[in-house]
Structures are given as C-alpha cells and as structure tokens.
Amino acid sequence: MSLICLHGHGRIDIEERKLCEDGAVVGVLEICTFITSIGDFKTHKKECSTLIRRVKLLIPLFEEVRDLKLTISEEDLACFNALEAALNNAKILLLLCNTGSKLYLVLEQQEVAKQFLLLAAAFRQALNKPLSLDISDEVREQVDLVRNQFQRSKSLEDPLDAHLNSELLSVLSETHDCSKDKLKGLADMFKFDTARALMKELQALDGMKFYMGLHEGVPSSTWALDGIPINERGFDQLYALLNDLRSLFPSEELEQDGPELKKLQIAQRAGVEKASMQPASPDAGIDKGVLNIPDDFKCPISLDLMRDPVIIATGQTFERLCIQKWLDSGKKTCPKTGLSLPHTHLTPNHVLRSVIAEWCTLYGVEMPKKRAKGSQCSPEDKAAIDELVKKLSSPLSEVQRNAAYDLRLRAKKNVDHRSFIAEQGAIPLLVRLLHSPDQKTQEHSVTALLNLSINESNKGRIMTAGAIEPIVEVLKSGCMDARENAAATLFSLSLVDANKVTIGGSGAIPALVALLYDGTSRGKKDAATALFNLSIFQGNKSRAVQAGVVPPLMKLLEEQPVTMLDEALAILAILATHPDGRSVISAVGPTPIWLKIIQSESPRNKENAASILLALCSYDPEYAKQARETNAAELLTALATSREATNRAKRKATALLDLLKKQGYEDVDRRVEGLNM
C-alpha cells in the first residue's frame, strides 16, 4: 500500500488520507521490522549490514508518528511515500542477498553493488527536505544523522566477494575442461560441502530465474530483477557448473537429496544445454525439510501461512479469519501477548501480504486465496432479521424492547448478520429507540449499535443516522449497563479519525469523565478507552483536561489493587503533550509517582511514565529540579540501558538524562558519559 494514493489529477481521497495517517505508518514499520530481521547474507555483507543499521535509525521516526498520532502534511506524506518506496526496494535487495543464488550474486557482483548506491540515492532524495512534523529533538537529530550517512555513501566492495567473483569467472571460462580439483576448490569457497547445500543453491537459482521471468510464456526482454540486468548466458553457465559440481558427491546422496539435481543429469544425457529449470509445482506442496515457511508468515493461532493478515491493537499480526473467531468468542486479549485489547479494530497488513506473495512467487508456492466476500446469512436468518427490524417500529414498547435485544445478540455473534441487519435499515430505528423512556430498550438499542459498529461500513451509517447526541444522552442518564455500552460505542466510532472531532464537540467528554468517576470497574475501563482514543485529536486534549479528567486518572495510579494503571498512564502520556495537560499533571503529580512506575512496572508503563516525566521536566524548571533532587538519575540510567525496555522508553530516558545534565547535575553527567562509552 502506498502512503500516497493518487487518482486523476493527483487528488488525495479523504479515505486514502486516513489510511496514510493511521494504518500506513504501521505498514512502514512492518517493512522496517522485516528488514531488520533479515540476516546471514550470502554476499555484499558490508552493504547489507550498513543498510540495515541505517534503517534501524529511522524506526524511531515512524514509532513517534504512530504513537503520538501526529497529523501528517501533504509534503511530509510525499517524503514518507518516497521513504516507503525506498524501504520496499531495500527489502527486496536484502532478500536477494539473503535467499538468492550465491553464484549469480557473485557473478553479477558489480551490478548488485550498484543497486546499493542507487538505493542510497533514493533514501537521500526522500530525506532531502526537512520534515515539518512535531517530532522530538532526539528523533529529528537521528533523521539528520541518517540523511548525512546516505549523503556520504560510497561503494563498499567486499574483498571476499571480489575473490569469489574472480575464481568463479576463471572456472566458467574453462567450460567443461575444468579439473575436479578446481571444482572442489570452488565448492569449498562457496560452501557447497554437501549434496543438500548444492540442491539449495539450485533451488535459489531456480527461484531467481522464475522471479526474473525467464520461464515459458514470459518474454525475457520484459523483465529485470530490481535493476539488476538479466544475464541469460550467465544462468546457462551456472546450471552447467552445478551439473559439473554434481560429480563431487556420491550418487546415492544425490538420489536421496532430491529430484532437482536429477534434472541436471537428464539434461546432460539428453544433450540439452538450455533445460527448463522450473520451480517445483505448487501442487507438490512444500518440502518442510528443505523450504521452511518463515515464522513471520505464519498465523500465531493456526500456524498456517497467512492469506489475509491483519494487525490488532497490540501491533501483532494474525490471519483475519482466526483472530475474528477469537474476538467473536468474547475474548478481549491478544492471543500472542496476553495483553488487554483497547479496541478490536483490525487493520489490513498490506505490506506483509505483499511480502508473502513475493516469497510464494520466489519459491513456486501457491499463494493462499482470501476468503470470498459476500453474505453468509441463510434464507431463514434473513427472514428472521427482516421481521425483527419491522418490529422496531411497533407501537408496543415491549415488542420494540425484545426486537432490539434479539438484534443485539445477532449482531454480537455473527459477522454476516451485522452487515445484513444494517442493510435492512435497522440503524436509524435503533437510534430512534435511544430516546425511549424505557431504560432496558435504551440499553439493548445502544448495545446493538455497539455490536453493529464493529463492521467498518456500519460506522458511517451510524454517524449518518445522527446517533452521537442520543448516545451521549444515554451515557449521561441511562442505567449503568447502558452508560457503559454507550462509552464503548463512542470508542468504536472514534476509530474513524473524522469522528473524533464530532464526538469531542458533542459533550461526550465530560460524560465520559463522569463515568470514570462513578462507574463500575468495567464502566471505568470503557470510559478510559474512549477518552484515550478521543484525546489523540489535539482539540480534544484541552476538552478532557477542562472536564477534570486528570484527578481521577492520578487516583487510578495509586489505587490498590491495581486495576487500570495501563489505561491511566496511556491517557496521561497523551495529555502531557498539551500545555493544559502538563500544567494540571505537574500540579497534582509529584516526581516520585513516575519514578516508582519506572522502577517496578511493565515495559509499556515504564515507557509512558518516562514520556510524562520528560514532558513535565522539559517545560517546567521547578519540576526538573524535583527530579534532580530524587534518585531519578539512577532509575533513568537503568531504564536507558535495560534490555527489556522498549526503544521509545530508552530514548525518553536518555533525553531526560541529557536534560538533567544540562542543569548541571554532576551525577547525571557522569552516568550519561558512561552510557556513551
């Protein structure tokens, strides 16, 4: 998915811009994560390691944009778009050096090296214009560092690659007259020490040939391998060389280690110089002893190759069908991490799906097909739903109440029912029932809307039906169950960025703060989740502070037993980015509170506490003085060097140590210098 999607004369659609400011940053992070996980390169190791190191330095930029939900200007989007294109090219080039044919990569050593220089130029151009984003100073400095490194890029020829290239060209020049000793020496240099290693090299060469289009039905003149010129004669020479290398191994090992090598024998006996070296048929399946599916491509639930990967709130990726079943069963935690999910919104992982497709093509594996769209409602279900929707307009309150309840249950349990209920016109009728004097009818109606809102297209229908004001009224004066579900509905609707503005201006925030004060444990969680998401929009931060959200959040930090520490810290971390939020938080939250969390809580909570403390100290000299008078330096140093801490927590801790250093705190100065050694 491109960060900028242009149509016609360059217009950016509103929905596409939404993707740019939400899911696309996550998509770019997915590319970066994938790139940094690649290792054990066959050739061009210096170029690969240098490129990965620079990509790692860019990750904090994307993390900060994602975590702070920064608004991205069109100019910055253009920069991000160029970065994404460069990252995608980097991913493919690194994969080639990781999984491609070592013989071919060495043969085309100079052309591959040229691609690294062209890639550096692409990154340099993408980063050429300073970003207007409101990012932290340390992240901006890191981006400047990466830009300067790409500007100074030069060819990093590996002496080993050059030596291998020279030896390979020498052997190829002797065609079929090469001695067995010379073949053995070449096999040792390329580490083809077993028949299996030779077979893997053959598979890699097959994969590259297939990827470049050098197979039946595809004109070779129309293909190129990501800028690396096609060397058809080189392929023929390498296949012949592999055939010669076969003589180094006992025939029983060759027969045992795979049919691919037999293709060479058949070609030799038939006198065919240009054998059709197709990858294995998809129908043959995957030989798990030879070709393993990368763990990142498997769904953590089913352990199968993913066909429609989606990202959940914790950032983990799952197969859509598997995670939807998990959520539909009533579970509200991440299956992989066990963390509570603040919302159940599923974001398509277009980048990973693209990478899986490339991997399948490279190895001749059939790409799993996505589940066919369309309603799965039976005729009986459709008739029942149609009847229930009609009953919502009944003059009898009891009939309305029961119909709303039945629709509530159907929308909760069945994905397809959610679509069909909305298509039958139920949403405007349910919104109207929110004004019912019967509190149970209110509860069932608002809960039905909550369940329907899980469907993305239904969010727009609910907003169009004018649901916000009556939902807020239920939040203010309904029974406790109705208030809780009204809060959850507002959260679900606020997942669409444009709705954050509408909901924030509707009077919902003071009502949510009231629920945070007097709600049940579940009600407080629903209120906190909605407040968190609404506060991502800058204009809602001051509304939340003015509504008095900070005191109950601070109370939750010290509540025993601890029930909502995660939620409270997350909201406070967002509010601390606003002047009104910092002012109130610093007045009621002394330094020891944050230090206690940094000392003993989870990595995510430590990160948020460090972020809050940095924001308060950066804008309030008195607060910074309090931090210097405590054991902040010791705890922050431990956080900055911790292996368990998140990258963002380490950056915040280091920035805070630097800030205290500038204040002249000698102990901090000594510790920072120790970190830099």
Protein Blocks (a to p, Z undefined) as FASTA:
>chain_A
ZZbdcehjhpacfklmmmmmmmmmmmmmmmmmmmmmgghifbhklmmmmmmmmmmmmmmm
mmmmmmnopacdfklmmmmmmmmmmmmmmmmmmmmmmmmcfklmmmmmmmmmmmmmmmmm
mmmmmmmpccfbdcdfklmmmmmmmmmmmmmgccdddfklmmmmmmmmmmmmnmmmpcfk
lmmmmmmmnopabfklmmmmmmmmmmmmmmnopaghiafklgceehiacdfklmmmmmmm
mmmmmmmpcfklmmmnojklmmmmmmmmnopabdcdddddfklopafklmccdfklpcfk
lopacfbdcddfkopacdfklmmmmmmnopacdfklopacfbfcdcddfklmmmmmmmmm
mnopacdddddeddfbdfklmmmmmmmmmmmmpcbfklmmmmmmmmmmmmmmpmklmmmm
mmnopmmmmmmmmmpmblklmmmmmmmmmmmmmpmklmmmmmmnopmmmmmmmmmmmcfk
lmmmmmmmmmmmmmpmklmmmmmmnommmmmmmmmmmmcfklmmmmmmmmmmmmmpmklm
mmmmmnopmmmmmmmmmgccdfklmmmmmmmmmmmmpfklmmmmmmmmcfklmmmmmmmm
cfklmmmmmmmmmmmmmmmmklmmmmmmmcklmmmmmmmmpmkbcfklmmmmmmmmmmmm
mnopaklmmmmmmmmZZ
